[in-house]
Amino acid sequence: MLRLDLTGKVAIVTGAGGGLGRAMALGLAQAGAAVVLVGRSGLGLEETLREIQALGRPGLALRADVAIRNETKRVVQTALERFSRVDIVVNAAGVNRRIPSLEVREEDWDWILGVNLKGTFFMCQAAGEVMLRQRAGSIINVASLLSEVGIPTLAPYAASKAGVVGLTRVLAAEWGPYGVRVNAIGPGYFRTRMTEPLFSDPHWVARLLQQVPLGRAGIPEDLVGITVFLASDASAYLTGQVIYVDGGYLCARPA
């Protein structure tokens, strides 16, 4: 069996109705996994589910708000009832608003941190309870370039994504003895529905591409390889790491 083969594995992917989460979910299915798709929009989830079923893979679409702890527990319980195990979790659900820091309201902070950090933690917690019993599992959190650099008007988002990195390292250290690995992927600038307002500005795009050594923005499919790698036995001795998929942006950013 190929070490990248996920046949027989069961994955939960949040934010699977579109963007990065959708591509990561489809990549896991292409590698052989059954995939439980989680998101707030039923329409997007059903579209992803149809694509997974077209691959001949089993799947399940669940509408849930990951910022509510009981919802994350319900997702994991439903996955267990349907597939009897949980091997992989990808925490790709994320939200953002660009707001000058002096204008950030409490509801802005709570919404962004609630989905991006609180939701990630409680999905890890719910799945971790199962994985620790199994003494096996791989959790993949989605961090960001903003985990490493400061960009104006993104204070809540940056705080949430820096928190994801810290959370990833703590859980890796705590759960490693039980055979559970926890890593993070830090995407660079990817063109998705969330970032479309930025990419609609040709001057902004031109400046961005000057900062990316590979000379282009990312597309969601660029995350498939690293997602399958981290989910599979090919990365069996890798935990607590943050892998940036950014076209070289961080290495080339001026000091």
Helices and strands as residue ranges (DSSP letters): E 10-14, H 19-30, E 34-39, H 42-54, E 59-63, H 69-83, E 88-91, G 101-103, H 106-113, I 114-118, H 119-134, E 137-142, G 145-147, H 155-175, G 176-178, E 180-187, H 196-199, H 202-211, G 220-223, H 224-231, G 233-235, E 242-245, H 249-252
